[in-house]
Amino acid sequence: MRRFVLLSCAIASACASGPQPKLDELKSAVEAYNEAYRWKNYPRAASFLPPKQRPAFVASYEEDDKSLHIEGYQVIAVNVSSPEIADVKIRYQFMQLPSVTLEKRIVTQHWALVNGSWILEYEDAPIRPIDPALVKDLSESTFGGPPTEEVNIEDTPEDVLEVEVVDSQGNVVRRRAEVLESPEESSPNDE
C-alpha cells in the first residue's frame, strides 16, 4: 500500500503545474509492471514492453528465475517531461543468489504513451540486462501475432541504446538514443 501512495504522490507532484493526461494509466502501468516483476510473473511484466523486446525479456529472466529475488521496490521520483513521456525512478531491494546480501539499486524506467497505452521503453542500469541479440532474433509469434508497434534496435556500440518505435503502418512514432552506464561505472547503491 505504501508503494501505491508514494507512486500517487510522486505522479501528482510531477504534474501539478501542467496537464495531466493519462496519469492514472501511467500509475497503473508502473504499479502493474513492478508488481509482476517483483513476483516473477515475467510474461505479465513483459506485456508492458515493446512487442519485439518481450520474448528476450522473458527468456532472460525465466532462464534463471531462481537466482533473483526482489524483496521490495519504491517509487522515489517521477518526471513527466511531456504528455507522452515519463521517467520513473525506482529503488529496488533484491538478492542475486548465491549471494545472500540484500542489495539496493536505483533504476530509471523510461515510459512512453504509445497508441493510448503506457509502454516501458527501457531501463537505465537494470538488475539484469537484456541481450540485444535476443531482441532481434526471437520470433514475435511467442506473443500471439503481429505487434501493434515495432521497436528496432540498431547495431551500435554496447554503451549506446537506440530505440525506434514504429506503429502498425510503419510510421516512426518515436526515436531515442541513450548512452548507457555500465553497471561497474554507475553507483546504484547511492541513496
Buried (B, 14 or more C-beta within 10 A) or exposed (E): EEBEEBBBEBBEEBBEEEEBEBBEEBBEBBBBBBBBBBEBEBBBBBBBBBBBBBBBBBBBBEEEEEEBBBEEBBBBBBEBEEBBBBBBBBBBBBBBEEEEEEBBBBBBBBBBBBEEBBBBBBBBBBBBEBEBEBBEEBEBEEBEEEBEBBBBBEEEEEEEBBBBBBBEEEEEBBEBEBEBEEEEEBEBEEE
